[in-house]
Amino acid sequence: MGWQRVLGLILGWAEIACDPIPAMSDAVKRTSRRGARAAKRALRAAPLADADRAVRPGMRGGSYQPLSSTDMHKINEAVMEALSTIGLAQAIPSCIEAVTNAGGSYQDGRLYFPRALVEDTLTHCAHELVLYGQDPKHDIEVSGSRVYFGTAGAAVHIVDIEQREYRDSTLNDLYDMARLVDQMDNIHFFQRCLVARDVAEPADLDFNTCYAAISGTTKHVGSSWVEPQHVTQSLEMLHMVAGSEKKWRERPFVSMSNCFVVPPLRFAEDACHCMETAVRGGMPVLLLAAGQAGATSPAALAGAVVQEVAEVLAGLVFVNLLVPGHPAIFGTWPFVSDLRTGAMSGGSGEQAVLMAACGQMGRYYGLPTGIAAGMADAKLPDAQSGYEKAYTNILAAHSGANLIYESAGMHASLLGVCYESMVIDNDMLGAINRTVRGIEVNDETLSLQSMRDVCIDGPAHYLGHGQTMQLMQSEYIYPDVGDRTSPKEWAEQDKPVLIEKARARVDDILGKHYPRHIPDELDAAIRAKFNIELPLDAMNRKTEESV
């Protein structure tokens, strides 16, 4: 039997699965088939409880392990030696005082961290934390090997797919990106993904970035600040949104992304002051060390891991000396250079395995861990973008890291961010999360009773079986914009193009979805107190003129 005949039989079974009565007229058959298809579509479209969905936030990873147990032990030994014998330069006075009072030493401008101090920190620091959303349904439990995907990056351009060019990113873009992510099921948190280049003053930029992000989504938000007084100002606003400082501290829904080091092995003084302000203000922190292999960290991938782990553990010690047990994320983000040019290569295979190794080291220490993936070198959402994002995100997710930053929307090694890619990548992340979930094996899923029903007592196919109908949504995930039609159906639909479908989806969301979780009255109070540069009409709110 040729393959064409086999394919024909399969398609035939699909057509008659819900129509087993051969005596029906052709017209009745067609009506029955249309009804069966409509019923299936309705079943797929029906909302499911989160626990019954095929994928959901916090699936457990950890099956990909580029490092052996011996490798991780050797890396840890090298980390401890680096911290105790090489140390870090440019520590701020409060850090020097805290570390030396706890048993460290300071000599010739370098701060040294003895092994006992680091290991004591690893014992007593927070090993689990919750990243809260403004809406509790978006709370993220960061523990074990639970995996969540989110955005990040400081892109300075928007990818314009229609003109095939890059334009400057704006504050309005940041708000729109937050609104878009708010509707993406497989993007679980929103960290600032672009720089609002139309906001000139650093204080205004820091404040308005935070404001636009929390206004556009009820998911957990990550942002960054360049001066401690900027952090203090944003905390005032966050207290207003939360209802009080006490309520904010109970459920801090914004975290700080903090590059507290300038690799190799130097503290970033301004960033350290910002981090100290955030910690004392109850804000979770992503301790971010982002050396570039071959430039600001060793070219050897193992050496790059050692340096970034050492830098992040130094920050973890400082944070826990400030506030013991403060929520902090182990953010080892070593990047890769194309050593022929020195340019960053976010979509390389080396980048993928390097981040996965860092995710594995996070599990080695039992720390809440965040790494980066999805940073395609491709300039547009094309085939190169697809394969670069797929393998970097897959390895990151399967490494067991908890938080996968920059997983969606990014291009040109973080220089550009694309609306359409957010939608396309949301599909990709759903499928990747399905691979993280794996296969559940139990008496029911082994399906022996279903085989008996079908093979002995039934129609010799599973298409209409109760188990099949039950598992259509809870076992299987379906793309939002990805195409699974047959070539015939594809042609009948005027041969839709993925990017065009994504563009339509973006337009639909941004044309309708204007969140109102911050009420107009509260927003007006914030605008009265602070310099808000995002126009009211961009948020579909009433202006004084319209009133």
N, C-alpha and C positions, 0 to 999 in steps of 0.2 A: 504494500500500500504506500503510494507516494506521499510526500509531506503535504502536497496540496490537498489530497483527500483527507488526511488527518486534520488539517486546519479547517476544512469544510465541515467535518463532523463536529469539531469543537464549537464552531460558530452556530451550527445547527442546534446543538444541545443548549447553547445559551439562549437561542430564540424560543425553544419549546419548553424550557425548564418549568415555567409556571403554567403550561398549557398541555397537560398530558392526555387530553381527550381527542382521539384522532377523528372522530366523526363530526367535529365542528365544521361549519362552512368557513371559507376563506375570510369573509368579512367579519365573522364572529371571532375567528382566530386573531385577526389584526387588532380588533377592539380589545380582546383579552390581553394581547401582548402589550399594547399601549398602556392598558391599565396596570399590568404587572410592573412595567418599567416605571410608571408614575409612582406606584406604591414603593418601589425600591428607592427612587429618588427622594420621596418623602421620608422614608426611614433614615436615609443617609443625612438628610437635612435636619432631622429632629434633634434638638439639643440634648446632650448627654450630661449626666453628672460628671464632675471632674474625675472622680475615682473610676469611672467606667470608660474613659477615653483611651484610645490606643496609645497616645503619648500625653504626657503631662509634665509640668515642672518637677524637677528633682528626681528623674530616673537615675539609677545607680550605675556609674561607670567603673573603670578600673581594670578592664580586661586587656588593655594594651600596655605592655611594660618594656620599654626600650632598655631599661637598666635592670641588671640582675641584683639580687640582694647584696652580693659582694660589691658590685659597682656603687650602690647607694651607701654602703658602709665606708668605702674609700672616699667618696665625695664628702661625706660628713666629717671624716677625719681631716681632710684637706681644709674644709670650712673652718673647723675649730682651730687649726693651726694658723690659717690666715687671720682670723679675728684676734688671736692672742699674740701673734708675732709680727704681723704687718699692720693691723689696725686700720683706722679710718682717720683722714685729715679733716680739718675745717669744722670740727664739732662746735656747736654753739655753747656758751657758758653753762646754761642750765643742763645740757646733756653731759658736759664734762663733770659737773658737780654731782649729778645723779649717778653716773657710772662709777666714778672714783669712790664715792661714798659706799657703793655696793660691792667694792672689791676690784674694780678695774684700775687702770693706770693711764697717766697722760704724760707723754715725754716727747720733746722735740716736735711739737705740733701734731702728734698723732695720738688718738685715743684707742687703748687696747682693751679687749674684752676677754677675760679669762674663761676657760672652758666651764668652770663651775657656775659662773654667772649666767652664761648662755643656757646651760642645761637646766638650771633652776628656773629660768624664764620659760623654757619649753615645757616644764612640768606644770607650772602654775598659771600660764596664760590661758586665754579663752580658746577652747578647742571646738566650740560650736557657737554659732551666733545666728541671729535673725536679721535679715535686711527687710525692713518694713516698707510696705507700700502705703500711700495715703488711703487706699482701699485695702482692708485686711485680706481680701481674696488674692491679692498679689504679694503677700508676705512670702519671703524666701527663707527656707530653713537650710542654712549652710552647715552641713555636718556630714561626716563620713565621706562617701564618694558620690553624694547627690550632685547632679549636674544641671546647671542653668546657663542659658545663652542670653547674651546682652550685647548692647552697642558700646562703643567708646571711640576714642580717637580725637584728634584735633585737626581735622581736615580744613584746609583754607579755601577749598573750591567745592562747588556743586557740579556734578557731572550732568551736562545737558545732552540727553540722548538724541534730541531732535536736531540740534545744531552740530552734534559730535564735537563739542568743545567744553572747556572748563571755564566757569565764571566764579567770581568771588562769592563766598558764602556770607549770609546775613543773619541777623537776629530772627527775622521772620522765618527763615529756613530752619533755624533751630527749633522754634515753636512748632512748625509744621512737621518736622521729623519726629518730635515727641508725640504729636497727635497721631501720626501714622503708626508709630510703634505701639501706641496705646491700643491699636486694633489688631496687632499681629500676635496670634496665639502662641507662636513658637519663639518669640523674642521676649524674654521674661523680665528684663529690667532695662532701663534707659540711662546710659551714661553719656554725657555730652559728647557728641560725635563730630562737631565742627566748631570753628571759631567764627564768631559774629564779627566780620571784618568792617562792618559799618558802625561799630561802637568803638570810639577812639580811646577814651580814657580807661585805664586798667581797672579802676574801682567800679566804674559803670559796667564794664565788660563782665567782671566777675559776678556782680550782683544780678545783672540782667540775664546772664547765662543761667544762673540758678532759678530765677523767677520764670523764665520762659519754659524751662524744662518741667518744673513742678506744675505749671499751668497747663501744659499740654498732655500730661499723663498722670494716672493714679498709680502707676507702677513705681518701684523703687528707683530713685534718681541718684546718679553719681555726677559730681562736678568737681571743679578745682579752683583754687584761689592763689594769688601771687603775693598778697600782703596779709598779715594777721588781722589788721583792722577791717579788711574786706570780709574776712570770715565772720567777725563780730557783727558787722552790719547784716550779713545774710542770716545769721542766727536770730537776730531781732525779727526779721520777716518770718522765718520758719516758726518762731514762737507764736506769731500772730495766726499763721495758717493752722498750726496744731491746736490752738486754743489757749495755750499758756506754755511757759518754759517747762513746767512739770510734765505736761502732756507730751511735749516734744521729747523730753528725756526718756519717757516711757516707751515711745514709739518713734525713734528718729528715722524719718523716711528719706533722708538724703545722706549720702556718704561722701567722704572726701577722697579723691584720687590724688595722691601726694608723691611726687618724685623727690623724695627727701635726700637722695644721693645724686652726685654727679660722678658717674663712673669714670675712671676706676677708683673705688674705695675712698671717696671724699663725700662729706656731707654737703648738701645744698642749704646754705644758712637761712635764706628767706623761707624756703619750703619747710624747714624744721620749725621755724617760728609759727608758720601757719598750722602745721601739724599739731604743735603743742596747744594752740588755741582751740583747734577742733576737738582734741581729746578732752580738754577741760570743759568744753561745751557739750559733751555727750554725743558727738558725731562719730560714727564708725569711720575707719580710715583704711584705704587700700595702700599698703606699703609697697611702693612701686620702684623697682630697680630695673633700668632699661639700658644696659650696656649693649654695644653693637660689636658682635664678634669680629675680630680682626682690626677694630678701630679703638673702641673704648673698653673692650673686654677681650680675653685671649681668643685667638683664632681657633684653637682646639675647642671643640664643642663641650667636652667635659670641663675644661678650664672655664669656659663661659658660665656653665652651670655653677661651678664652685664660687666664682666671684659674685654672681647675683644672689645666690643663697646666703653668702656671708654678709652682703650688704643689707639684705632684708632682715636677717636675724639681728643685726646691729640695731636696726630701727625698731624691731619687736622688743628688744631689751629696753630701749629708751621709752617707748610707749608704756610698757608695763611698770617701769619705775615712776612714770608720771601718775598713772591710774592703773593699779593692778587689775588684770582681767578685762581691760577695755577691749571692745570688739575691733579686731584688726585682721586684715586679710593679707596672707602671704603672697605678695605680688611679684614673683620673679618673672621678668619679661625680657630675657636676652634676645636681641634682634640679630639678624644676619646681614652681612654686607656681601655684595657681589665684589669679590676681591680683585676683579679686573678693573673696576671703576670706583669702588668705595661706596657706591650707592646702596641704600637699604633694599633688601629683597624680601618683602613680606610674604610672597607667595611661593617661596622655595621649599624644596623637600627638606633641606637642612633646618629651615625655620620650623617646619612641622615637627620634626623629631626632637628638636631642642626644646620647644615649649612642652611637648609631651613629657620629656624627661623632668622638667620643672614641676609639672603636675604630679608626677610620680614622687618627687622629693617632698612635695606638700603632704602626700599621704604617708610618707616615711616618718615625718614629724607629727602627723595627726593634726595639722593646722588647717583652718579655713583657707582655701587656696584659689587664687585667680590668675589665669594666664590669658594670653591673647592668641587669636587665630582668625582666619578669614581675611587677612590683609593682602588682598590680591595685588599683584604687580600690574595686572591687566588694567587698561584705561577705561574700558567700557564693559557692560554686562554681556560678555561673549563667551565662547567656548573656553578660552584661557581663564577667564574669571571663574567659570564653573568648576574647572578641575582644580584650580589653585585653592579656592574656598572649600571645596569638598574634602580634599585630603588633609588640609590643615585643621579644619574643624572636626573631622572624624577622629584624627589621632588625639587632638586635645580632649574631646569628649570621652574617649575611651581610656585616657590616662588616669581618670578619676579626679581630675581637677573639678572644683565646685562651680566656679564662675568662669565662663568663656567670654571674655571681652572682645570687642571689635569683630564679632562673628558675622555681622550682617552689614551690607551697604557700602563697604569700603573699597576703594580702588587706588591704583598708583602708589602702593605702599603707604597708605593713609593720607595722601595728599588730596584725594577727592572722595566725596560721599554722594551716593546716587539714590534718589527716591525709588526708582523702579527696581533697583537691586535690593532694597529693603523688602519689597514684596516677593521678589523671586527667591531671595535667600531665606525668607520665612518658610517657603515650601521646602527648601533644602534642609533647613534645620529640623523641621518636623520629621523628615525621613531619617536624618542622622539620629535624632532622639529615638526613633523606632529601633535602630540598630543597637543603641545603648540599652534599651529595654530587654532585648534578646528574646528568648523563647521560654515560656513557663511550661514546665513538665509536671503534670499531676494526673490523677486518675481520669479526670474529665477531659483534659486536653489530649491524652493519649488516644481518645476517640474510638475505643473498641465498640462501645454501644452504638455510636453513629455508623460504624462500618456494618454492624449487624442490621441496623435499620435499613441501610441502603442496599447492601449486597444480598441479603436473604429475604427481607420483607418489602423492599422498596423498589424504586425506579432505576437503580444502578447509576445514579449520579447524586451529587450533594447540593445541587444548585438551589433546591427549595427546602432543604432540610432545616429543622429548627435550630440546630447548632450554627449552621451557616448564617441564618438570619440574625441570630443572637450576637454573632461575633463580627458582623459587618463593620461596625464602628469601633467596638472595644478592642479588636485584634488588628485592625487594618486602619491605615491613615491614607487620606486622599489629598492630592495637591489642590491648591487654590487656583493657581494660574497655569501650572504645568499641564501638558496635553497628553491624554491617554486615548484619544479617539483613534479609530481605524483610518487608514488613508482615505477611504470613501467618505466617512463622516467628516474628516478634516476638510476635504474638498468641498463638501456640501455647506460647510460653515465659512466658506470664502478663505480657507487656508490661513487661519489666524496665526500671528507671529507672537512669540512669548513676550517680547519687550512691549509690543503694542497692548497686549492683554494686561501687562503690569502697569502700563501708563493709564489705562482705563480704570484699573483698581485704585491707583493713587488718586486720580481725579475724583472718583466716587467718594473715597474716604475724606479727602481734604475739602470736598464740597459740602459734606454733611456733618462731619464729626467735630463739634466744637465743645470740648468738655466744660462742665459747669460745677466741678467739685469744689472749686473756690467760688463762693457766691459773689454776685455783683457787688454787694455792699462791702464785703471784706476786700475784694479787689480794689474798690474805690478808696478804702482806708489805706491800703498798701501804697496806692498811687499818690495819695495825699502826703504820705510820710517819706517816700523814697523816689528817686529819679528813675522812673520806668520808661524805657525807650521803645517798648513794643506797643504799636498803636492799638487803640481799642478796636478799630474796625478790622484789624488783622485777626482779632479774637472773636469777631462777630458779636461784640458787645455794643451797647448803646453809647454813642458819643454825646457830649453836651449839646451839640448842634441838633442831633436827631431827637433828643428829648425836647 
